[in-house]
């Protein structure tokens, strides 16, 4: 039953993805009068993420999933061994996860009462999209940072890449546990590296795209020929 609850929870994250970033026209709406609570803030650390408190967001997100994951692992061991100690561990971790999750919700609600969104305008030094917010979104869920940056094709691409590489990690790990063949162990290790590199590129891409969001609307590149030398020069103009 506990595993079924975890699966439903993960399914909720996936279904809520299109509504999580809620990209806004920030150059027209630079500020908002107060914090508007949303459904996605019920997930661990997401309220802090929307409030751009990234350290607390990572702590609440990572802590909640550590406890929930430990509870699921203990419950699986209980199903395999039937030991009551593992069942007790599963319940204990689940309670700690719920408590940590609830503390995150309380923190998000309390801080949100006084929250003001940072002022973001097209012609200012502050980027329209939060670079660290985009990066952390990609860490939380593959492709979410790209979705936040309104790069929807990139979002689908990275989600597919991470899913495919992650499946290969799972597949080779299962074969290694069943057969004990070192070949599958090596392939599992190789795909772990691929997964880490894919995640790294995805996070960096989300952060860079956030810095350069709508940059093409304020900068124009032109190519001009040099009369005397016959070479080409690049001229960049900013429309301030």
PyMOL commands that set and color helices and strands:
alter all, ss='L'
color gray80, all
select helices_A, chain A and resi 2-20+39-42+46-50+54-81+84-112+131-140+144-148+152-179+182-211+215-217
alter helices_A, ss='H'
color red, helices_A
select strands_A, chain A and resi 219-225+232-238
alter strands_A, ss='S'
color yellow, strands_A
deselect
rebuild
show_as cartoon
